[in-house]
């Protein structure tokens, strides 16, 4: 299960994720992401992975896509910090 909390104001958008980013939950986050960014163009987008306990390959791919579009990935523990580092290095290698 994944809880997605969306917080926004006139300049920023934050997705707070809690739980496992896997399977159908990855599709749900993608749907939320697409709806949010198509409705408005925030100056800053954050994806908080503070309460994420597991990310599968599809979830990692979606987070990579989100980061490539300017979202800041925020980690709080060893697992999510390593994931954010992998994504950052991958994106830097593409540039």
N, C-alpha and C positions, 0 to 999 in steps of 0.2 A: 504494500500500500504506500502511496505517496500523497502527502498533503502539500498543496500548492497554495500559498498565500500571496496575493498580488496587492502591493501597496503602491500608490502613485500620488503625485501632486502635479502641478503644472509643468515642472521641469524634469522630474525623474520618475523612474519606474523600477520597482524592486520585486523580484520573485524570491520568496523564502520557501525553500524545499525541505521537507521533513519525511524521512523514510527511505524507501528503496526506489531508485530510478531505473525501472526495468519494464520490459514488455509493454503492456497497454498503457502504463503510466507515462512512459516516454512519449507515446502518441498524444496523451492528454496534455502534457507539458508543451509539446510542439503546437497543439491547437491553441492553447492559452497564449503562447508566445506570438503566434501568427496574428491572432485577434488583437492582442494588445499593441503590437507595433504597427499594424495596419490602421488602427483607430487614431493613433497619435504618433508624433515623432519626438520622444523625450530627449533631452540633452544628455542624460545619463541613464544607463540601464545596468542594474546589478542583479546577479543571481547568487543568492546566499545558500551555500551548501552546508551550513553549520550543523544541521540535524540529519544530513544524509548518511545512511548506514551502508549503502551498496549502490554501485552503478555498473550496469552491464555494458556491452559493446555499443548497443544502439543508443543508450543514454550518453555514453562518452561522445559518440558521433554528434548527437544533438547539442551537447554542451560546446563542442568544438565549433559547430556551425554558429551557435549563439555568440561565442567569443569572437569569431571572425567577423561578425556583424557589429562588433563594438561593445558587447556586454562584458562587464567586469565580473569575473567569477571569484567569489569570496569563500575561502576555506577556513576551517577552524581546528581541524585535527590532522593527524599524520596521513590518513588515507585520502582525505579530500585535498590536502596540500600537495600530495604527490600527484594526484589526478590533475589539479590545476597546473602544476609544473609541467607535466607531460603535454598537456594541451598547449600551453604557452610555447614550449620548445617546438612542438609540431608546427604551430602557426608561424613561428619565427623562421623555421626551415623553408616554409613555402614562400616567404617574402623575398 
